[in-house]
Amino acid sequence: MPHLTPTPEIVVVDDTIAMGRLAARRVRRSATVAFLSRGGWRIALAGGATPRALYRELAGADGGERIDWDRTEIFFGDERAVPPDHADSNYRMVCESLLARTVIPPAKLHRMEAEALDLDAAAARYAEELGDAPLDLAILGMGTDGHTASLFPNSPALGEGQRRCVAVTAPPTARPAVRRMTLTHPVFATAREVIFLIAGADKSLTLKRVIEGPDCPEALPCQAIVRRAAPVIIFCDRGAAAELSTISRPSG
């Protein structure tokens, strides 16, 4: 029997605003399912600029579309080794776009203390906070080199099979090239659902390799997550999707 590579759902949109609006529907669906079946919802957030529109959409929802944040555990996929108020901090971006616009119990918000002097110890503490229960949803991005979270090509962290959070050093090509903390592949592999948000024509060739090319997860770290058997949906703009052979229609 030939090897079958799972195909993610791909939704192409005009811009990041439309991406945020459509992705918010899927995020709210994940929350609703989790609340009904498990009583709580566990989500890991991505950093960078692309998710801002999604987070603002979630923060601005009201009525029946408002997420029950009291029953939500918020984690982070990765963080740079900077103070939480630094311009490069993922936490700061999430604060500005989501946390400052809604009421989330402090005990439910799990910030990565990546400014700690002992980053390995901080990663171990974060792994304890995360625990062994699977995430209901992980939101991820993709760099032009195929990295996701802070899992970079040919990084020793890619071979991590036990620890759920580790300290890493970003390559010189990363911006900024600093020490970081990141969740590892086992966390993303076991998440009940994964959403990728990808924007920019500079990522089009990489996205094509990730989806349509041969297996090379060491060179393209996000590929092992994209090709997992459990649900994966990729929201991308037309620039990022420009080289893809097949796309799907927007999903509600």
Backbone bond lengths (Angstrom), bond angles and torsions (degrees), N, CA, C in turn:
res aa  C-N    CA-C-N  psi(-1)  N-CA   C-N-CA  omega(-1)  CA-C   N-CA-C  phi
1 M - - - 1.467 - - 1.523 109.15 -
2 P 1.335 119.11 131.20 1.460 120.98 -178.61 1.523 111.45 -68.68
3 H 1.327 115.28 151.34 1.461 120.58 177.03 1.522 109.76 -68.15
4 L 1.310 117.07 131.00 1.453 121.63 178.91 1.524 109.32 -108.33
5 T 1.308 117.63 123.76 1.450 122.44 178.35 1.519 109.06 -93.98
6 P 1.339 118.60 119.74 1.462 119.86 178.67 1.531 110.75 -55.50
7 T 1.320 116.47 140.42 1.456 121.87 -179.26 1.522 109.26 -107.35
8 P 1.334 117.55 124.37 1.464 118.85 179.18 1.516 110.90 -72.80
9 E 1.305 116.28 159.92 1.460 120.94 170.59 1.525 107.46 -76.69
10 I 1.315 117.34 132.26 1.461 121.93 -176.98 1.519 109.08 -119.88
11 V 1.312 116.92 123.93 1.454 122.41 179.77 1.524 108.33 -120.22
12 V 1.324 116.35 120.10 1.458 121.66 -178.08 1.530 109.35 -102.36
13 V 1.318 115.77 131.99 1.464 121.71 -177.72 1.530 109.55 -127.74
14 D 1.325 116.02 170.76 1.461 120.20 -176.69 1.521 112.91 -77.26
15 D 1.328 116.99 -37.01 1.463 119.93 -174.93 1.525 109.74 -158.00
16 T 1.337 116.35 177.74 1.465 119.87 -176.39 1.524 112.65 -69.67
17 I 1.333 117.79 -23.75 1.470 119.66 176.47 1.524 109.66 -66.42
18 A 1.330 116.09 -48.59 1.467 119.91 177.01 1.522 110.40 -63.60
19 M 1.336 116.56 -36.69 1.463 120.40 177.65 1.518 110.47 -60.62
20 G 1.337 116.43 -45.11 1.455 120.10 179.63 1.509 112.34 -62.25
21 R 1.329 116.47 -39.68 1.464 120.44 -178.50 1.523 111.31 -66.54
22 L 1.337 117.40 -46.97 1.460 120.67 -179.44 1.522 111.69 -69.85
23 A 1.329 116.23 -41.79 1.471 119.31 179.52 1.521 110.83 -63.26
24 A 1.329 117.48 -34.79 1.466 120.59 179.41 1.520 111.42 -60.04
25 R 1.332 116.92 -35.10 1.471 119.38 177.43 1.519 110.82 -62.60
26 R 1.321 116.71 -43.40 1.463 119.85 179.69 1.520 111.78 -68.62
27 V 1.318 116.13 -36.48 1.465 119.69 178.40 1.526 109.79 -64.65
28 R 1.320 116.98 -45.13 1.466 119.90 179.13 1.528 111.03 -64.60
29 R 1.324 116.73 -35.12 1.470 119.60 176.68 1.519 110.60 -62.95
30 S 1.337 116.48 -43.98 1.463 120.16 177.42 1.521 110.80 -58.29
31 A 1.332 116.41 -43.55 1.464 120.25 -179.83 1.519 111.13 -63.40
32 T 1.326 116.86 -44.33 1.463 120.48 -178.64 1.524 111.34 -61.37
33 V 1.318 116.73 -45.10 1.465 120.55 179.02 1.523 110.81 -61.45
34 A 1.324 116.66 -43.73 1.464 120.51 -178.34 1.530 111.22 -65.67
35 F 1.327 116.99 -43.16 1.462 119.86 179.99 1.526 111.14 -62.30
36 L 1.322 115.93 -40.73 1.466 119.70 -177.66 1.524 112.18 -72.18
37 S 1.323 116.73 -37.25 1.469 119.16 -173.93 1.515 114.03 -95.27
38 R 1.347 117.30 -29.25 1.467 119.57 -174.74 1.527 113.83 -126.50
39 G 1.313 117.47 -8.42 1.458 121.02 177.17 1.517 114.42 83.19
40 G 1.315 117.98 -7.32 1.455 121.76 179.79 1.513 110.05 -154.41
41 W 1.327 115.39 167.67 1.468 121.30 -174.61 1.515 109.30 -134.62
42 R 1.336 117.10 130.64 1.459 123.00 -179.40 1.529 108.74 -118.38
43 I 1.337 116.07 120.31 1.456 120.98 -175.79 1.520 110.06 -131.21
44 A 1.334 115.94 143.39 1.463 121.94 172.88 1.518 108.12 -112.27
45 L 1.332 116.41 129.31 1.454 122.09 -176.02 1.525 111.82 -96.95
46 A 1.329 115.31 150.22 1.461 122.05 175.99 1.517 109.58 -95.89
47 G 1.335 116.46 156.46 1.449 121.85 174.16 1.519 110.46 -100.00
48 G 1.327 116.41 -161.74 1.454 120.48 -179.07 1.513 111.95 85.79
49 A 1.313 116.43 -179.58 1.462 121.15 -175.53 1.525 113.64 -84.08
50 T 1.320 118.06 -32.45 1.470 120.97 -171.82 1.527 114.13 -60.48
51 P 1.354 120.49 -38.30 1.477 118.74 -177.21 1.524 114.98 -75.44
52 R 1.329 118.34 -6.53 1.471 119.30 -175.75 1.526 112.44 -53.09
53 A 1.334 116.71 -45.73 1.464 119.88 -177.63 1.527 111.06 -62.66
54 L 1.320 117.38 -38.27 1.459 121.16 177.17 1.518 110.57 -62.57
55 Y 1.325 117.28 -48.33 1.462 120.31 -177.22 1.524 111.45 -64.11
56 R 1.324 116.89 -37.73 1.466 119.92 177.77 1.523 110.60 -66.84
57 E 1.322 116.06 -36.50 1.466 120.60 177.23 1.526 110.15 -63.28
58 L 1.313 116.63 -43.93 1.468 120.40 179.11 1.518 111.40 -65.98
59 A 1.331 116.80 -39.34 1.462 120.55 -179.12 1.522 111.81 -68.85
60 G 1.337 116.98 -31.25 1.454 120.55 -176.41 1.512 114.80 -86.12
61 A 1.330 116.51 -5.22 1.468 119.61 -178.61 1.522 110.70 -70.38
62 D 1.334 116.16 149.08 1.461 120.59 175.85 1.518 109.00 -141.95
63 G 1.300 116.16 178.57 1.455 120.73 178.82 1.512 112.41 59.27
64 G 1.331 116.71 -134.79 1.454 121.91 -176.94 1.515 113.77 -69.24
65 E 1.349 117.33 -16.22 1.456 119.81 -179.41 1.525 112.36 -90.25
66 R 1.315 117.40 -8.16 1.457 119.86 -178.39 1.521 110.42 -73.02
67 I 1.321 116.80 132.32 1.461 121.90 178.17 1.519 109.51 -77.35
68 D 1.309 116.33 142.00 1.465 121.62 176.76 1.528 108.25 -79.21
69 W 1.317 115.65 90.62 1.470 119.87 -176.37 1.521 112.13 -69.18
70 D 1.311 118.01 -21.39 1.468 120.40 178.47 1.525 111.93 -64.51
71 R 1.329 116.34 -23.54 1.469 120.66 -179.81 1.534 111.70 -108.50
72 T 1.333 116.01 20.09 1.461 121.22 -175.87 1.525 110.97 -114.74
73 E 1.321 116.59 134.05 1.464 122.38 172.65 1.524 107.53 -105.03
74 I 1.331 116.52 119.79 1.461 121.42 -177.77 1.525 110.44 -104.84
75 F 1.333 115.22 124.62 1.461 122.68 176.33 1.529 108.47 -119.69
76 F 1.321 115.94 175.49 1.457 121.87 178.47 1.517 109.72 -123.21
77 G 1.339 115.90 141.69 1.461 119.68 179.27 1.514 112.72 -72.06
78 D 1.338 116.12 -34.47 1.457 120.08 178.04 1.520 109.22 -163.82
79 E 1.316 115.15 171.11 1.459 120.90 178.56 1.514 109.99 -157.59
80 R 1.310 116.42 146.51 1.460 122.22 175.94 1.527 109.38 -84.22
81 A 1.316 115.47 154.03 1.470 120.99 -177.82 1.519 109.74 -79.39
82 V 1.327 115.39 68.01 1.460 122.33 178.82 1.528 108.03 -136.26
83 P 1.334 118.08 159.92 1.467 120.04 176.27 1.525 111.14 -60.91
84 P 1.326 117.23 156.73 1.472 120.05 -175.13 1.524 114.54 -66.12
85 D 1.344 118.03 -16.92 1.454 119.84 177.98 1.526 112.80 -99.03
86 H 1.330 117.04 7.66 1.461 122.36 -179.49 1.527 110.21 -73.36
87 A 1.325 116.45 149.37 1.463 120.72 -179.01 1.518 112.73 -61.63
88 D 1.342 118.32 -26.23 1.471 121.91 -179.16 1.527 113.12 -90.66
89 S 1.320 117.71 1.37 1.468 121.28 -176.71 1.526 111.92 -76.74
90 N 1.319 116.66 128.17 1.460 120.83 173.31 1.522 110.86 -62.77
91 Y 1.336 115.56 -37.89 1.463 120.08 179.48 1.526 110.42 -60.14
92 R 1.329 116.44 -43.59 1.469 118.94 179.68 1.523 110.48 -61.49
93 M 1.329 117.95 -43.52 1.465 120.43 179.38 1.524 110.61 -59.74
94 V 1.335 117.01 -43.72 1.465 120.33 180.00 1.522 110.36 -66.87
95 C 1.333 117.13 -36.55 1.466 120.33 176.84 1.524 110.30 -60.04
96 E 1.321 116.09 -47.52 1.461 120.47 -175.90 1.525 112.69 -67.44
97 S 1.319 116.77 -36.35 1.466 119.91 -173.61 1.528 113.86 -95.36
98 L 1.328 118.39 -22.25 1.465 121.07 -175.70 1.525 113.27 -130.65
99 L 1.322 116.80 -58.21 1.466 120.08 -169.90 1.518 113.17 -64.38
100 A 1.329 117.38 -36.93 1.465 120.18 -179.36 1.523 112.16 -74.87
101 R 1.324 117.44 -9.69 1.462 121.87 -175.36 1.523 112.69 -107.22
102 T 1.314 117.34 0.92 1.457 120.36 -179.87 1.522 108.61 -148.68
103 V 1.318 116.24 176.16 1.467 121.14 -179.11 1.518 108.84 -109.94
104 I 1.327 115.45 110.14 1.457 121.62 179.36 1.529 107.99 -121.75
105 P 1.329 118.64 124.04 1.468 120.73 -178.80 1.533 110.69 -56.41
106 P 1.335 117.94 130.13 1.470 120.76 -179.26 1.523 113.35 -53.39
107 A 1.325 117.08 -35.18 1.470 120.21 -178.18 1.520 111.73 -67.97
108 K 1.329 117.26 -18.39 1.461 120.94 -179.22 1.527 112.72 -91.15
109 L 1.330 116.74 -6.98 1.459 122.00 -176.40 1.524 109.82 -103.86
110 H 1.310 116.46 117.90 1.471 121.64 -175.03 1.528 109.62 -109.97
111 R 1.323 115.18 93.62 1.465 120.70 -179.91 1.519 110.31 -81.72
112 M 1.322 116.47 140.99 1.459 121.01 172.57 1.532 109.08 -78.03
113 E 1.311 117.28 122.09 1.466 121.12 -179.94 1.526 109.12 -85.63
114 A 1.312 114.85 65.69 1.464 120.29 -173.58 1.520 113.02 -77.33
115 E 1.328 116.95 -5.98 1.461 119.55 175.28 1.525 112.30 -83.47
116 A 1.330 117.21 -2.75 1.466 121.66 -178.93 1.522 111.15 -61.97
117 L 1.334 116.05 145.96 1.464 120.50 178.86 1.520 111.23 -64.86
118 D 1.334 116.63 -39.67 1.463 121.40 178.06 1.520 107.89 -99.58
119 L 1.314 115.99 91.55 1.467 120.74 -174.09 1.526 111.82 -70.47
120 D 1.317 117.10 -31.71 1.466 119.56 177.96 1.518 110.75 -64.93
121 A 1.339 116.67 -42.31 1.464 120.52 178.43 1.528 110.45 -66.26
122 A 1.325 116.81 -39.13 1.459 120.08 178.56 1.531 110.76 -64.26
123 A 1.330 117.11 -38.55 1.467 120.70 177.60 1.525 110.69 -65.00
124 A 1.327 117.35 -38.96 1.461 120.73 178.70 1.529 110.57 -64.97
125 R 1.333 116.36 -39.58 1.468 119.72 178.13 1.527 110.36 -65.26
126 Y 1.314 116.15 -38.99 1.463 119.06 -179.40 1.523 111.03 -67.03
127 A 1.320 116.26 -37.43 1.464 119.84 177.12 1.522 110.64 -60.90
128 E 1.344 116.64 -36.55 1.467 119.97 177.32 1.521 110.63 -66.75
129 E 1.336 116.79 -41.22 1.467 119.79 177.26 1.525 110.91 -61.20
130 L 1.308 115.25 -41.84 1.468 120.52 -178.54 1.521 111.42 -65.54
131 G 1.322 116.38 -38.76 1.453 120.48 -179.88 1.521 112.71 71.78
132 D 1.323 115.21 -170.67 1.460 120.73 -175.83 1.529 113.86 -97.37
133 A 1.316 117.51 -11.78 1.469 119.80 -178.93 1.527 109.68 -66.50
134 P 1.318 117.77 141.34 1.470 119.61 -179.65 1.517 112.14 -68.64
135 L 1.311 116.07 150.19 1.453 120.88 170.47 1.524 108.98 -69.38
136 D 1.319 116.29 145.93 1.459 119.49 172.26 1.530 110.36 -77.59
137 L 1.338 115.67 -33.45 1.461 119.92 -178.23 1.521 109.63 -151.10
138 A 1.322 116.16 135.14 1.464 122.12 171.56 1.523 107.66 -119.67
139 I 1.313 116.14 127.18 1.459 121.68 175.37 1.524 107.44 -101.17
140 L 1.311 116.60 128.71 1.456 122.02 -175.25 1.524 110.96 -134.04
141 G 1.324 114.88 161.62 1.445 122.14 171.61 1.518 109.24 -119.87
142 M 1.315 116.92 -173.09 1.458 121.86 176.83 1.519 109.36 -145.69
143 G 1.336 116.27 131.84 1.450 120.48 176.11 1.518 111.53 -86.04
144 T 1.317 116.82 170.74 1.463 120.58 179.19 1.521 112.00 -64.20
145 D 1.334 116.92 -19.89 1.469 121.17 177.80 1.516 112.68 -92.88
146 G 1.338 117.28 3.07 1.460 120.97 179.78 1.510 114.40 87.16
147 H 1.330 118.10 6.27 1.462 118.50 178.27 1.526 110.03 -76.63
148 T 1.313 115.74 158.10 1.450 121.92 173.78 1.512 107.96 -142.70
149 A 1.354 116.84 150.75 1.466 120.61 -166.63 1.540 105.73 49.73
150 S 1.337 118.60 -129.89 1.472 119.92 171.79 1.526 109.74 -117.90
151 L 1.321 114.80 42.22 1.461 122.56 174.18 1.523 107.43 -100.48
152 F 1.348 115.76 100.22 1.458 121.99 -172.59 1.530 111.50 -97.60
153 P 1.332 116.85 158.56 1.465 120.06 179.60 1.525 112.21 -53.34
154 N 1.342 114.11 133.36 1.469 123.12 175.65 1.524 113.44 61.97
155 S 1.320 117.48 20.66 1.461 121.39 177.31 1.532 110.30 -76.39
156 P 1.342 118.36 142.34 1.471 120.32 174.63 1.526 112.29 -56.35
157 A 1.337 117.14 -26.02 1.470 120.41 -179.16 1.515 112.52 -64.18
158 L 1.333 117.78 -21.30 1.463 120.52 -178.71 1.526 111.68 -67.02
159 G 1.315 117.16 -25.22 1.458 120.52 179.90 1.508 113.48 -90.44
160 E 1.330 117.52 4.94 1.458 120.87 -177.87 1.524 110.36 -72.66
161 G 1.322 115.46 120.62 1.455 119.58 -178.82 1.508 114.87 -112.45
162 Q 1.339 117.51 -7.91 1.458 121.43 -176.13 1.525 112.24 -117.21
163 R 1.340 116.20 -55.91 1.468 119.22 -176.51 1.524 110.45 -69.29
164 R 1.316 115.35 137.84 1.464 120.98 -175.49 1.525 113.14 -95.34
165 C 1.314 116.68 -9.79 1.450 121.54 176.29 1.522 107.88 -150.37
166 V 1.325 117.18 132.66 1.471 120.75 -177.14 1.521 110.19 -138.77
167 A 1.327 115.14 160.76 1.459 122.10 171.76 1.524 108.64 -88.74
168 V 1.319 116.96 140.28 1.462 121.76 179.93 1.525 109.17 -139.20
169 T 1.323 115.13 164.60 1.459 121.36 172.45 1.522 108.05 -115.30
170 A 1.321 116.08 123.64 1.454 120.42 179.55 1.528 110.08 -70.61
171 P 1.326 118.20 148.41 1.470 120.55 178.06 1.522 111.11 -68.60
172 P 1.333 116.69 162.11 1.478 119.84 -179.18 1.520 113.78 -58.04
173 T 1.322 117.15 -24.62 1.465 120.11 -179.08 1.525 112.66 -76.00
174 A 1.339 117.40 -17.22 1.463 120.99 -179.72 1.527 109.46 -72.83
175 R 1.313 115.91 152.46 1.453 120.77 179.90 1.518 109.79 -124.19
176 P 1.347 119.18 114.82 1.461 125.10 -10.17 1.523 110.91 -80.95
177 A 1.326 116.78 154.53 1.470 121.27 179.23 1.523 108.57 -84.64
178 V 1.313 117.12 89.98 1.460 122.45 -177.61 1.520 109.75 -134.69
179 R 1.313 114.74 170.22 1.456 120.27 171.87 1.520 109.39 -65.62
180 R 1.321 115.64 148.39 1.457 120.54 -177.11 1.523 110.83 -144.80
181 M 1.321 115.22 167.35 1.460 122.70 167.46 1.517 107.28 -114.70
182 T 1.329 115.83 145.08 1.463 119.10 179.27 1.510 111.42 -148.43
183 L 1.311 116.07 146.07 1.455 120.03 166.26 1.519 107.50 -70.26
184 T 1.308 116.97 158.17 1.460 121.56 -173.99 1.531 111.58 -107.45
185 H 1.320 115.22 171.74 1.463 121.04 -177.59 1.534 113.43 -54.31
186 P 1.343 120.02 -40.79 1.472 117.81 179.74 1.519 113.68 -56.46
187 V 1.333 117.60 -32.76 1.465 120.54 179.04 1.522 110.12 -67.99
188 F 1.321 116.49 -46.98 1.463 120.31 -177.93 1.527 111.80 -72.71
189 A 1.325 116.58 -31.27 1.467 120.25 179.87 1.524 111.92 -67.11
190 T 1.339 117.00 -30.12 1.465 120.89 -176.30 1.524 113.09 -99.87
191 A 1.330 117.77 -3.31 1.470 119.68 177.04 1.529 109.47 -60.69
192 R 1.302 116.56 142.71 1.460 119.84 -177.86 1.528 111.96 -65.79
193 E 1.317 116.44 -30.81 1.459 120.56 177.01 1.521 108.48 -150.81
194 V 1.325 116.26 146.86 1.464 122.33 176.93 1.518 108.92 -127.56
195 I 1.327 115.75 133.77 1.460 122.21 174.77 1.525 108.41 -117.88
196 F 1.330 116.47 127.56 1.457 122.07 172.51 1.530 108.77 -103.16
197 L 1.327 115.79 137.71 1.455 122.63 173.61 1.531 107.06 -117.71
198 I 1.346 116.90 116.17 1.465 120.96 -172.14 1.523 109.27 -134.09
199 A 1.330 115.60 124.95 1.458 120.34 -177.90 1.527 110.21 -134.97
200 G 1.337 115.34 142.28 1.455 120.14 173.78 1.510 114.07 116.07
201 A 1.328 116.39 132.16 1.462 121.12 179.35 1.514 112.05 -64.76
202 D 1.332 117.60 -23.09 1.463 120.61 179.28 1.523 112.59 -67.75
203 K 1.337 116.65 -10.34 1.458 120.45 179.48 1.531 112.62 -104.39
204 S 1.319 117.42 1.59 1.459 120.59 -171.80 1.529 113.01 -64.85
205 L 1.311 118.19 -44.24 1.461 120.49 -179.29 1.525 111.00 -68.53
206 T 1.323 116.44 -37.86 1.466 119.80 177.55 1.515 110.84 -64.65
207 L 1.330 116.71 -44.25 1.462 120.11 179.73 1.522 110.80 -61.81
208 K 1.314 117.73 -39.62 1.461 120.57 177.35 1.527 110.84 -61.62
209 R 1.344 117.68 -43.36 1.462 120.93 178.24 1.522 111.21 -63.55
210 V 1.314 116.47 -40.46 1.465 120.74 -178.93 1.524 111.09 -62.65
211 I 1.319 116.43 -43.04 1.462 120.70 -174.12 1.527 112.48 -88.41
212 E 1.325 117.09 -42.75 1.457 120.59 -170.27 1.522 114.32 -108.62
213 G 1.326 118.24 -12.50 1.456 121.42 -176.47 1.520 113.05 -86.12
214 P 1.320 116.42 -179.48 1.466 120.89 178.73 1.523 111.95 -69.70
215 D 1.321 115.96 161.70 1.458 120.67 178.03 1.522 110.44 -65.66
216 C 1.332 116.13 121.19 1.469 121.01 174.70 1.526 108.99 -152.98
217 P 1.337 116.57 63.84 1.465 120.61 -174.30 1.520 114.74 -64.90
218 E 1.344 117.94 -22.45 1.460 118.60 176.40 1.523 110.49 -69.10
219 A 1.324 116.59 -37.55 1.465 120.92 179.75 1.523 111.95 -83.98
220 L 1.342 116.90 -28.38 1.462 122.80 -179.21 1.529 108.43 -127.33
221 P 1.330 118.14 81.39 1.465 120.66 -171.95 1.518 115.76 -56.32
222 C 1.334 118.13 -29.75 1.465 118.10 -179.18 1.521 111.97 -73.47
223 Q 1.330 118.11 -14.64 1.454 120.89 -173.83 1.527 112.81 -63.13
224 A 1.331 116.59 -39.48 1.465 119.34 -179.29 1.520 111.65 -63.99
225 I 1.328 116.72 -28.02 1.460 120.52 178.09 1.523 109.96 -81.38
226 V 1.323 116.53 -43.76 1.468 120.88 179.50 1.526 110.90 -59.42
227 R 1.345 116.62 -36.31 1.461 120.59 -175.10 1.530 113.77 -96.41
228 R 1.306 117.26 13.78 1.467 118.76 177.55 1.526 109.28 -69.85
229 A 1.321 116.49 164.17 1.461 120.73 -175.98 1.527 112.42 -76.65
230 A 1.337 117.46 -30.97 1.462 121.00 -178.46 1.531 110.38 -73.40
231 P 1.349 117.02 165.58 1.466 120.19 -172.42 1.526 114.62 -58.51
232 V 1.322 115.08 132.49 1.469 123.86 174.50 1.525 107.10 -135.90
233 I 1.325 116.90 131.48 1.456 121.28 174.52 1.523 108.23 -125.97
234 I 1.323 115.77 133.91 1.457 121.79 179.71 1.515 108.40 -112.65
235 F 1.332 116.24 118.03 1.453 121.84 171.11 1.518 107.13 -97.72
236 C 1.313 117.69 123.76 1.457 120.31 -179.53 1.524 109.89 -140.70
237 D 1.329 115.45 152.65 1.457 118.44 176.09 1.529 109.61 -83.15
238 R 1.320 116.40 174.58 1.467 120.28 -174.37 1.524 111.92 -65.58
239 G 1.318 116.93 -30.00 1.457 119.24 176.90 1.508 111.97 -64.80
240 A 1.332 116.85 -47.24 1.463 120.64 179.93 1.517 111.91 -66.64
241 A 1.340 117.54 -29.50 1.471 121.66 -176.78 1.521 113.25 -89.38
242 A 1.315 117.89 1.71 1.470 121.63 -168.59 1.526 113.82 -59.11
243 E 1.332 118.32 -30.35 1.468 120.77 -175.78 1.523 113.25 -98.64
244 L 1.323 117.82 -1.79 1.467 120.06 -176.32 1.533 111.19 -73.52
245 S 1.321 115.58 143.97 1.465 120.63 179.40 1.526 111.82 -82.36
246 T 1.350 116.50 -32.18 1.452 121.00 -174.83 1.518 109.49 -136.85
247 I 1.319 116.16 136.55 1.447 121.26 175.63 1.517 108.75 -133.21
248 S 1.329 116.16 165.98 1.458 120.37 177.92 1.521 109.36 -114.88
249 R 1.292 115.77 165.31 1.454 119.95 179.87 1.523 109.95 -77.57
250 P 1.359 117.54 157.18 1.458 119.68 177.41 1.513 111.34 -57.48
251 S 1.356 114.48 143.39 1.457 119.38 -178.22 1.510 109.52 -111.91
252 G 1.315 116.44 144.89 1.456 119.79 -176.77 1.493 113.66 -85.15
